[in-house]
Amino acid sequence: MTTTAPAPSARDYLFEVFYSPEDDCYVANAPDLTYCSAVAATPEEAVKELRIAVRAWLDAAAQSGRQAPEPMFRPQASGAA
């Protein structure tokens, strides 16, 4: 029996956050997902908005029959094992 790996979810993708002095805001992006980014006044709000954008990106890909790209960098849990 062949099993299919579950499709990646928003939490599988790396988020980058940085301050843009030119735009006077924080920018969050998911580098694995083309043109998927968000901006906000705080880094926390930018990440919150990016989570929404990533879910929308993945939903749109699924609805159009496209496969979501495999995450290049999967977040790792920290702490003692």
Secondary structure in CASP SS format (residue, H / E / C, confidence):
PFRMAT SS
TARGET T0000
AUTHOR 0000-0000-0000
METHOD secondary structure of the structure
MODEL  1
M C 1.00
T C 1.00
T C 1.00
T C 1.00
A C 1.00
P C 1.00
A C 1.00
P C 1.00
S C 1.00
A H 1.00
R H 1.00
D H 1.00
Y C 1.00
L C 1.00
F C 1.00
E E 1.00
V E 1.00
F E 1.00
Y E 1.00
S E 1.00
P C 1.00
E C 1.00
D C 1.00
D C 1.00
C E 1.00
Y E 1.00
V E 1.00
A E 1.00
N E 1.00
A C 1.00
P C 1.00
D C 1.00
L C 1.00
T C 1.00
Y C 1.00
C C 1.00
S E 1.00
A E 1.00
V E 1.00
A E 1.00
A C 1.00
T C 1.00
P H 1.00
E H 1.00
E H 1.00
A H 1.00
V H 1.00
K H 1.00
E H 1.00
L H 1.00
R H 1.00
I H 1.00
A H 1.00
V H 1.00
R H 1.00
A H 1.00
W H 1.00
L H 1.00
D H 1.00
A H 1.00
A H 1.00
A H 1.00
Q H 1.00
S C 1.00
G C 1.00
R C 1.00
Q C 1.00
A C 1.00
P C 1.00
E C 1.00
P C 1.00
M C 1.00
F C 1.00
R C 1.00
P C 1.00
Q C 1.00
A C 1.00
S C 1.00
G C 1.00
A C 1.00
A C 1.00
END
